[in-house]
Amino acid sequence: MSNINELIYLMDEAFTNGLKFELPVNGTSMLPLLHTGDFVLLEDIKVAKLKKRDVVLYQRTNGQYVLHRIYKKRGETCTMLGDNQLRKELINEKLIVAKMVEYSHNQQKVTTKDIKYRLYSFIWCIYPLRYIILKVKWKLLKRNIK
């Protein structure tokens, strides 16, 4: 598979030509929604309006590309949070390069306009609920490992 910089170059080319870009998912920070091996369809942020609960691809100041959800948005400041995380990250929206408009899991495509996806996004952005669910999940996983 290509490295991320090659994929970003191809994504930029697609966006320049008015196209969307499909990117493979790698990592666990967006579980339970996105798994390694899933694909996300990304749209150029020049044509997408960013809002709370959007899943976006951004580049951290250390150069790492991350796919996380906008938990809060105030002006140009976005509070980012992976679905499988509790630690929030503040970024400037200028670091965002693309917005997810669809994802594929187990060869099923789901758009971000789908009612089930929108309900999941709404519920998962209720931080106290997320906190309880993740803490219980992690405790159970830890117990099963021992």
WORA-V140062 format. One record per residue. N is the residue number from 1. RES is the residue in one small letter. PSI is psi in whole degrees, -180 to 180 (* if undefined). OMEGA is omega in whole degrees, -180 to 180 (NA if undefined). Layout:
n:N res:RES psi:PSI omega:OMEGA
n:N res:RES psi:PSI omega:OMEGA
This chain:
n:1 res:m psi:150 omega:179
n:2 res:s psi:156 omega:175
n:3 res:n psi:168 omega:-173
n:4 res:i psi:-35 omega:-179
n:5 res:n psi:-37 omega:176
n:6 res:e psi:-41 omega:179
n:7 res:l psi:-39 omega:179
n:8 res:i psi:-40 omega:177
n:9 res:y psi:-47 omega:179
n:10 res:l psi:-38 omega:178
n:11 res:m psi:-45 omega:178
n:12 res:d psi:-41 omega:177
n:13 res:e psi:-44 omega:179
n:14 res:a psi:-46 omega:-179
n:15 res:f psi:-38 omega:178
n:16 res:t psi:-33 omega:-180
n:17 res:n psi:13 omega:177
n:18 res:g psi:20 omega:-178
n:19 res:l psi:165 omega:171
n:20 res:k psi:170 omega:-176
n:21 res:f psi:133 omega:178
n:22 res:e psi:126 omega:-176
n:23 res:l psi:134 omega:176
n:24 res:p psi:147 omega:179
n:25 res:v psi:140 omega:177
n:26 res:n psi:123 omega:178
n:27 res:g psi:178 omega:-175
n:28 res:t psi:1 omega:-173
n:29 res:s psi:-17 omega:-180
n:30 res:m psi:14 omega:173
n:31 res:l psi:148 omega:5
n:32 res:p psi:1 omega:-177
n:33 res:l psi:-54 omega:-175
n:34 res:l psi:136 omega:-179
n:35 res:h psi:156 omega:173
n:36 res:t psi:132 omega:-178
n:37 res:g psi:-17 omega:174
n:38 res:d psi:169 omega:176
n:39 res:f psi:145 omega:174
n:40 res:v psi:141 omega:175
n:41 res:l psi:120 omega:-175
n:42 res:l psi:148 omega:179
n:43 res:e psi:144 omega:177
n:44 res:d psi:134 omega:-178
n:45 res:i psi:-11 omega:176
n:46 res:k psi:-23 omega:179
n:47 res:v psi:-3 omega:-177
n:48 res:a psi:135 omega:174
n:49 res:k psi:128 omega:-178
n:50 res:l psi:138 omega:178
n:51 res:k psi:169 omega:177
n:52 res:k psi:142 omega:179
n:53 res:r psi:-5 omega:175
n:54 res:d psi:144 omega:171
n:55 res:v psi:126 omega:-175
n:56 res:v psi:157 omega:173
n:57 res:l psi:126 omega:178
n:58 res:y psi:163 omega:179
n:59 res:q psi:121 omega:177
n:60 res:r psi:163 omega:-180
n:61 res:t psi:-20 omega:177
n:62 res:n psi:2 omega:178
n:63 res:g psi:-12 omega:-179
n:64 res:q psi:138 omega:175
n:65 res:y psi:136 omega:-175
n:66 res:v psi:142 omega:175
n:67 res:l psi:106 omega:-179
n:68 res:h psi:174 omega:-178
n:69 res:r psi:143 omega:172
n:70 res:i psi:113 omega:-180
n:71 res:y psi:-40 omega:176
n:72 res:k psi:154 omega:177
n:73 res:k psi:122 omega:177
n:74 res:r psi:110 omega:-177
n:75 res:g psi:-127 omega:179
n:76 res:e psi:3 omega:-179
n:77 res:t psi:127 omega:178
n:78 res:c psi:134 omega:172
n:79 res:t psi:118 omega:-175
n:80 res:m psi:147 omega:-179
n:81 res:l psi:121 omega:173
n:82 res:g psi:149 omega:-177
n:83 res:d psi:-21 omega:-179
n:84 res:n psi:28 omega:-177
n:85 res:q psi:160 omega:176
n:86 res:l psi:-16 omega:-178
n:87 res:r psi:123 omega:-179
n:88 res:k psi:154 omega:-180
n:89 res:e psi:129 omega:178
n:90 res:l psi:131 omega:177
n:91 res:i psi:161 omega:171
n:92 res:n psi:138 omega:-177
n:93 res:e psi:-15 omega:177
n:94 res:k psi:-17 omega:178
n:95 res:l psi:-12 omega:-179
n:96 res:i psi:130 omega:-177
n:97 res:v psi:-21 omega:-178
n:98 res:a psi:160 omega:-180
n:99 res:k psi:136 omega:177
n:100 res:m psi:131 omega:176
n:101 res:v psi:-12 omega:-179
n:102 res:e psi:153 omega:173
n:103 res:y psi:157 omega:178
n:104 res:s psi:126 omega:177
n:105 res:h psi:128 omega:-176
n:106 res:n psi:41 omega:178
n:107 res:q psi:18 omega:173
n:108 res:q psi:129 omega:180
n:109 res:k psi:137 omega:179
n:110 res:v psi:126 omega:177
n:111 res:t psi:160 omega:179
n:112 res:t psi:-3 omega:175
n:113 res:k psi:-9 omega:180
n:114 res:d psi:137 omega:-176
n:115 res:i psi:-39 omega:179
n:116 res:k psi:-42 omega:178
n:117 res:y psi:-45 omega:-179
n:118 res:r psi:-39 omega:177
n:119 res:l psi:-46 omega:177
n:120 res:y psi:-48 omega:-178
n:121 res:s psi:-41 omega:180
n:122 res:f psi:-50 omega:-178
n:123 res:i psi:-42 omega:-175
n:124 res:w psi:-17 omega:178
n:125 res:c psi:6 omega:171
n:126 res:i psi:98 omega:-168
n:127 res:y psi:-46 omega:-180
n:128 res:p psi:-38 omega:179
n:129 res:l psi:-46 omega:177
n:130 res:r psi:-45 omega:-178
n:131 res:y psi:-49 omega:-179
n:132 res:i psi:-48 omega:-178
n:133 res:i psi:-47 omega:-178
n:134 res:l psi:-40 omega:179
n:135 res:k psi:-43 omega:178
n:136 res:v psi:-45 omega:180
n:137 res:k psi:-48 omega:-178
n:138 res:w psi:-37 omega:179
n:139 res:k psi:-43 omega:178
n:140 res:l psi:-41 omega:177
n:141 res:l psi:-42 omega:-180
n:142 res:k psi:-42 omega:180
n:143 res:r psi:-39 omega:-180
n:144 res:n psi:-25 omega:179
n:145 res:i psi:-35 omega:-177
n:146 res:k psi:* omega:NA
